[in-house]
Amino acid sequence: MPTEPQPSSSSEPPSGASRPASPGRAFLLYSSLRLLLLLVTFGLVVAVGLEGLLAVGAAVLISALLSVVLLRRQRDAFTEASLARAEQRRAAKADRRARLDEGETGRL
């Protein structure tokens, strides 16, 4: 008799849901992709025939413009993770403050 799959008891979100990554991981991914995009753009600019400081400047400008379009998802993930972390810290601070206030009023 076949058995139905049991839902997992782990804290992982369901396959359709997404959990925000840690801000550090999201930042590292975004920064790595920006650097990779810069290096690829620099290689293409040099292949076209630009040299020296002009090639570096063109690569920086072109890769910055491309990253606005191509890396939007990673940038948004970093923003979401940072905001979620800030909210967690705010809630923890409010909780600690409430417990401290509760302790002070209990002694009066």
Secondary structure, 3 states (H helix, E strand, C coil): CCCCCCCCCCCCCCCCCCCCCCHHHHHHHHHHHHHHHHHHHHHHHHHHCCCHHHHHHHHHHHHHHHHHHHCHHHHHHHHHHHHHHHHHHHHHHHHHHHHHHHHHHHHC
